[in-house]
Amino acid sequence: MLRRKIESRLEAWRAAPKRTALLVTGARQTGKTYIIRHFAHEHYEHVAEINFIENPELTAVFSNSHDVRNLLMRLELAVDVPLVPGKTLVFFDEVQQCKELVTAIKFLVDDGRFDYALSGSLLGVELEDIRSVPVGYLSELEMYPLDFEEFCWSQGVGREVFDVLRDCFAQKTEVDSFIHDRFMKLYAKYLVIGGMPAAVDSFSANGSVMDVRMIQENIKREYRRDIGQYARKEDRLHICSIYDLVPSELNNPNKRFTFSKIDQGLRFKAVASDFDWLVAAGVTIAAYNVDAPCVPLEMSKDRNLFKLFYNDVGLLTGSFLRRTALDVLEGNQDVNYGSIYENVVAQELSAHGFDLYYYNSKKMGELDFLIQDRDDNVLPIEVKSGKAYKRHRAMDNVLDQPDYHLDAGVVFRPCNISVDGKVTYLPIYMVGLLENA
């Protein structure tokens, strides 16, 4: 079984004095169903599961009743396990097919006899209004592909080794060279395999990169099918085009998405909702340009200028030629790692609670990322894959600008830790040590 960090949050949900229904969101194939099932069978004597795609006839059964006695009667008839008060978790899966149940969950929670977990795909799209309906009755947890630390666990690396990394990170001291080299090799694997549980499981079992690539292509096919099923008919072609263009757009020098690539002469206003659909579905990550690298970043973002990334770096490298993917796996330095590194940084920062921004100015230069923590500190980030990692004009310019009040910057690169003035140079595998949750 793959160990996931979300398990501790599930434990906290169950231990909370005021019980709510649990809603696990996230993109398809990130492991939502598996983790809920595993958690349920570990902590409950009885688990009743209803999948609204496997049992479409139950959608109508649970769609037209908000009366708790009626709902419980229907539930009892729909499952084949005993419903024992205080010892049963009821798991509703693929709830995007039965939106009415989500809005009615408060009646079941108020009844208090059983615990409830809900999950599904495309919840950010199909159920975008539910968070305002059952206020106080839903605890939402978002699930992501495995981050690098979780991937390392799957490869037999113990948690105590990451404790060593965290100490080096906190004290800004070099990582032991043997440990550093080991993590760079693991990171090369992560760049190719990514964090989708099926891909990681397959690689852990047989070490076949070709099997992983087949899994990754199947996941992307599922995403395209979701677009065909859930997006508005008039938007589907543009959404598919945007999704398929992500790898080539990231290889552009400025990595900013070009609307004309979707359709000649197309303007952002015509496709704004299509980009939003992909981000809300969890299959892409957006980083928005800001007017200035200072708080609050959200207030100065420009929705017309953004970079778009895949939600999993493995899906990105899976779209490259096989030889390129093998070169990445082997750590070949002739590979252009620019888009790969930026995608993995976007993926890790997003999974660790950060909204993503970047800054581009003719006068100051371009910063790859800007993040803002809960204490309203802004951190400029550069991502370097080559030897000229100390060349960062934009970073130097914004740190020297007193109006921005920036005390420090970070450069992620494939080398060990070092510090030069306000700039800390961190190995690329330490991105996930930045936390905002």
C-alpha positions in Angstrom: 0.0 0.0 0.0 1.2 3.5 -0.8 1.5 5.7 2.3 -0.1 9.1 1.9 0.1 12.2 4.1 -3.6 12.8 3.9 -4.1 9.8 6.3 -3.2 12.0 9.3 -5.9 14.5 8.2 -8.4 11.7 7.9 -7.5 10.7 11.4 -8.0 14.3 12.6 -11.4 14.4 10.9 -12.6 11.3 12.7 -11.3 12.5 16.0 -12.9 15.9 15.8 -15.6 16.5 18.5 -18.1 17.9 16.1 -18.5 15.3 13.3 -19.1 16.4 9.8 -19.3 14.6 6.5 -16.0 14.2 4.8 -15.6 15.4 1.2 -12.4 14.3 -0.6 -11.8 16.3 -3.7 -9.1 16.3 -6.4 -8.4 15.2 -9.9 -9.2 11.8 -11.2 -6.7 9.0 -10.5 -5.1 10.7 -7.5 -6.1 7.9 -5.1 -9.3 9.4 -3.5 -11.4 6.2 -3.6 -8.6 3.9 -2.5 -7.6 6.1 0.5 -11.1 6.4 1.7 -11.7 2.6 1.4 -8.5 1.8 3.2 -9.2 4.3 6.0 -12.8 3.1 6.4 -11.8 -0.6 6.7 -9.1 0.3 9.2 -11.4 2.3 11.5 -15.0 1.0 11.1 -16.6 -2.4 11.7 -19.0 -1.8 8.8 -18.5 0.1 5.5 -21.3 0.7 3.1 -20.3 2.0 -0.3 -22.4 3.4 -3.1 -20.8 4.3 -6.4 -23.1 6.4 -8.6 -21.4 5.5 -11.8 -21.4 1.7 -11.2 -25.0 2.0 -10.0 -26.6 4.7 -12.0 -30.1 3.7 -11.0 -29.3 4.9 -7.5 -28.9 8.4 -8.6 -32.6 8.8 -9.0 -33.1 7.0 -5.7 -31.1 9.6 -3.7 -31.9 12.7 -5.8 -35.4 13.6 -4.7 -35.5 13.3 -1.0 -34.3 15.6 1.8 -36.3 13.8 4.5 -33.8 12.0 6.7 -36.1 9.0 7.5 -36.7 8.5 3.8 -33.0 8.9 3.0 -32.0 6.3 5.6 -34.7 3.9 4.4 -33.4 4.1 0.9 -29.8 3.8 2.1 -30.6 0.6 4.0 -32.3 -0.9 1.0 -29.4 0.1 -1.4 -26.5 -1.5 0.5 -25.8 -5.1 1.5 -24.0 -4.5 4.8 -25.6 -3.9 8.2 -25.9 -0.2 9.2 -24.9 -0.2 12.9 -25.1 3.2 14.6 -21.6 4.4 15.7 -19.8 1.7 13.9 -20.5 2.4 10.2 -19.1 4.6 7.6 -21.2 5.3 4.5 -19.1 6.1 1.5 -20.8 7.8 -1.5 -18.4 7.7 -4.5 -18.7 9.5 -7.8 -21.1 12.0 -6.2 -20.8 14.3 -9.2 -23.5 12.1 -10.7 -25.8 12.8 -7.7 -25.4 16.5 -6.8 -28.6 16.6 -4.8 -27.2 14.1 -2.3 -24.3 16.5 -1.5 -26.7 19.3 -0.7 -28.8 16.9 1.4 -25.9 15.5 3.4 -26.6 17.9 6.3 -29.8 16.0 7.1 -27.8 12.7 7.4 -25.1 14.4 9.5 -27.7 15.9 11.8 -29.2 12.4 12.3 -25.8 11.4 13.8 -26.2 7.6 13.6 -23.5 7.0 10.9 -20.4 8.7 9.5 -20.3 9.8 5.9 -17.5 10.2 3.3 -18.1 11.6 -0.2 -15.8 11.7 -3.2 -15.8 11.9 -7.0 -14.2 13.4 -10.0 -14.6 16.9 -11.5 -16.1 18.1 -8.2 -14.5 21.5 -8.7 -16.5 21.7 -11.9 -19.7 19.8 -11.3 -20.2 20.8 -7.6 -18.7 24.3 -7.6 -21.7 25.7 -5.6 -22.0 23.0 -2.9 -19.6 24.6 -0.4 -22.1 27.3 0.3 -25.0 24.9 0.7 -24.1 22.5 3.6 -22.1 25.1 5.6 -20.8 23.5 8.8 -21.6 20.0 7.6 -18.8 19.2 5.2 -15.1 19.0 5.9 -13.2 19.2 2.6 -9.8 17.7 1.9 -8.1 18.0 -1.4 -6.0 15.1 -2.7 -3.1 15.5 -5.1 -0.7 13.1 -6.9 2.1 11.8 -4.6 4.5 14.5 -3.7 8.2 13.7 -3.8 8.4 12.7 -0.2 5.5 10.2 -0.6 7.2 8.9 -3.8 10.4 8.3 -1.8 8.4 6.3 0.8 7.2 4.1 -2.0 10.9 3.5 -2.9 11.8 2.4 0.6 13.1 5.7 1.9 12.3 6.1 5.6 10.8 9.3 7.1 13.9 9.8 9.3 15.9 10.6 6.2 13.6 13.5 5.4 14.0 14.6 9.0 17.7 15.1 8.1 16.7 17.1 5.0 14.4 19.3 7.0 17.3 20.0 9.5 19.6 21.0 6.6 16.7 23.1 5.1 16.1 24.9 8.3 19.7 25.5 9.1 20.8 26.2 5.5 23.6 23.7 5.7 24.8 21.3 3.0 23.2 17.9 2.7 25.7 15.0 3.1 27.0 14.3 -0.4 25.9 10.6 -0.4 22.4 11.6 0.7 22.3 14.4 -1.9 23.4 12.1 -4.7 20.8 9.5 -3.7 18.0 12.1 -3.7 19.0 13.5 -7.1 18.7 10.0 -8.5 15.3 9.5 -6.8 14.2 12.9 -8.2 15.2 11.8 -11.7 12.8 8.9 -11.3 10.1 11.1 -9.9 10.3 13.4 -12.9 9.5 10.5 -15.2 7.2 8.4 -13.0 5.4 11.3 -11.4 2.9 10.9 -8.5 -0.1 9.2 -10.0 -0.7 6.2 -7.7 -1.2 3.7 -10.5 2.0 4.8 -12.1 4.0 4.7 -8.9 2.5 1.3 -7.9 3.4 -0.1 -11.3 7.0 1.2 -11.2 7.5 -0.1 -7.7 6.3 -3.5 -8.7 8.2 -4.1 -11.9 10.4 -1.1 -12.7 9.0 -0.8 -16.2 9.0 2.8 -17.6 7.1 1.6 -20.6 4.3 0.3 -18.4 4.2 3.7 -16.6 3.9 5.6 -19.9 0.9 3.4 -20.9 -0.7 4.2 -17.5 0.0 7.9 -18.0 -1.5 8.0 -21.5 -4.6 6.1 -20.1 -5.0 8.8 -17.5 -4.8 11.6 -20.0 -7.4 9.7 -22.1 -9.7 9.6 -19.1 -9.2 13.3 -18.7 -10.2 13.9 -22.3 -13.3 11.7 -21.8 -14.2 13.7 -18.8 -14.0 16.8 -20.9 -16.3 15.2 -23.5 -18.8 14.2 -20.8 -18.9 17.1 -18.4 -17.8 20.2 -20.3 -20.3 22.2 -22.2 -20.6 20.9 -25.8 -19.6 24.2 -27.3 -16.4 24.4 -25.1 -15.1 20.8 -25.4 -12.9 21.3 -28.5 -11.1 24.3 -27.0 -10.7 22.7 -23.6 -9.1 19.6 -25.2 -6.9 21.8 -27.3 -5.7 23.8 -24.3 -4.9 20.6 -22.4 -3.0 19.0 -25.2 -1.0 22.3 -25.8 0.4 22.5 -22.3 3.7 20.6 -23.0 4.5 22.7 -26.1 3.6 25.9 -24.4 5.9 25.2 -21.5 8.7 24.7 -23.9 8.2 28.2 -25.3 10.9 30.7 -24.0 8.4 32.7 -21.9 6.2 29.7 -21.1 3.2 32.0 -21.1 0.1 30.5 -22.8 -0.6 31.8 -26.3 -4.3 31.9 -27.1 -3.7 32.0 -30.9 -2.4 28.4 -30.7 -5.9 27.2 -29.8 -7.6 29.0 -32.7 -6.2 31.7 -34.9 -7.2 35.2 -33.8 -8.7 33.9 -30.6 -8.9 36.3 -27.6 -8.7 35.4 -24.0 -12.3 36.5 -23.2 -13.6 33.9 -25.6 -11.9 31.0 -23.8 -11.5 32.3 -20.2 -14.0 29.8 -18.9 -12.2 26.9 -20.7 -9.0 27.6 -18.8 -11.0 27.9 -15.6 -12.6 24.5 -16.3 -9.3 22.7 -16.5 -8.0 24.3 -13.3 -11.3 23.7 -11.4 -11.2 20.0 -12.6 -7.7 19.8 -11.0 -6.0 18.5 -14.1 -4.0 21.7 -14.7 -2.3 24.3 -12.4 -2.2 28.0 -13.3 0.3 30.6 -12.2 -0.9 34.2 -12.8 1.2 37.2 -13.6 1.2 40.0 -11.1 1.8 43.7 -11.5 4.2 43.9 -8.6 5.9 41.3 -6.4 4.4 42.5 -3.2 1.3 41.8 -0.9 -1.4 41.1 -1.6 -0.4 39.1 -4.7 -4.0 38.2 -5.5 -5.1 41.8 -5.8 -2.6 42.6 -8.6 -2.9 39.4 -10.7 -3.7 39.6 -14.4 -6.0 36.8 -15.5 -5.1 37.4 -19.1 -1.4 36.4 -18.5 -0.7 33.0 -17.0 1.4 29.9 -17.3 -0.4 26.5 -17.3 1.1 23.3 -16.0 0.0 19.6 -15.8 -1.2 18.5 -12.3 1.5 15.8 -12.5 5.0 16.0 -13.8 4.9 12.4 -15.0 2.1 13.2 -17.3 4.3 16.0 -18.8 7.4 13.8 -19.3 5.1 11.0 -20.5 4.2 13.2 -23.5 7.8 13.5 -24.6 9.7 11.1 -26.8 10.8 7.8 -25.1 14.4 8.7 -25.5 13.9 12.0 -23.8 12.2 10.3 -20.8 15.0 7.8 -20.6 17.6 10.5 -20.7 15.8 12.3 -17.8 15.6 9.0 -15.8 19.4 8.6 -16.3 20.1 12.2 -15.3 21.5 13.1 -18.7 22.5 16.8 -18.4 22.0 17.4 -22.2 18.2 17.4 -21.6 16.4 20.7 -21.4 15.0 20.5 -17.9 13.5 23.9 -17.9 9.8 23.0 -18.5 10.1 19.8 -16.4 11.5 21.6 -13.4 9.0 24.4 -13.6 6.1 21.9 -13.8 7.3 19.9 -10.8 7.8 23.0 -8.8 4.3 24.2 -9.6 2.9 20.8 -8.7 4.7 20.6 -5.3 3.9 24.2 -4.3 0.3 23.8 -5.2 0.0 20.5 -3.2 1.6 22.2 -0.2 -1.0 25.0 0.0 0.4 27.8 -2.1 -1.4 29.8 -4.8 1.0 30.4 -7.7 2.0 33.7 -9.3 4.9 35.0 -11.4 6.3 38.4 -12.3 7.4 39.7 -15.6 8.7 43.2 -16.3 10.7 44.6 -19.1 12.6 46.7 -16.6 13.1 44.1 -13.8 13.0 40.8 -15.6 11.0 37.6 -15.0 10.6 35.7 -11.8 9.5 32.1 -12.3 7.2 32.0 -9.2 6.0 34.1 -6.4 4.2 32.6 -3.3 2.6 34.2 -0.3 2.4 32.5 3.0 -0.2 32.9 5.8 1.9 35.5 7.5 1.8 37.6 4.2 5.4 37.1 3.5 6.2 37.0 -0.3 8.9 34.7 -1.5 10.4 35.1 -5.0 11.4 31.8 -6.6 13.7 31.0 -9.5 14.1 27.5 -11.0 17.4 26.8 -12.7 18.5 23.6 -14.5 21.9 24.6 -15.8 25.2 25.7 -14.5 24.5 29.4 -14.6 22.2 29.3 -11.6 23.7 32.4 -10.0 22.6 34.5 -13.0 19.2 35.8 -11.9 18.7 39.4 -12.9 15.0 39.5 -11.9 15.7 38.1 -8.4 18.5 40.6 -7.8 16.4 43.5 -9.0 13.3 42.8 -6.9 15.4 42.1 -3.8 17.2 45.4 -4.2 13.9 47.3 -4.6 13.0 48.7 -1.1 9.4 49.4 -2.1 8.8 45.6 -2.4 10.0 44.8 1.1 11.4 41.4 0.1 13.9 40.0 2.6 14.9 36.8 0.8 14.7 34.8 -2.4 15.1 31.1 -3.3 16.7 29.4 -6.3 15.9 25.8 -6.8 18.6 23.9 -8.8 20.1 20.4 -9.1 23.0 21.2 -6.7 23.5 21.3 -2.9 22.5 24.0 -0.4 24.4 27.3 -0.4 23.6 30.9 0.6 24.8 34.1 -1.1 23.4 37.3 0.5 19.6 37.3 0.4 19.5 34.3 -1.9 19.4 30.7 -0.8 20.2 28.0 -3.3 18.3 24.8 -2.6 18.4 21.4 -4.3 15.4 20.9 -6.5 14.2 18.0 -4.4 13.6 20.4 -1.5 10.6 22.2 -3.1 8.2 20.2 -1.0 9.7 21.4 2.2 8.0 24.7 1.7 4.7 24.4 3.6 1.7 26.6 3.8 -0.9 24.2 5.2 
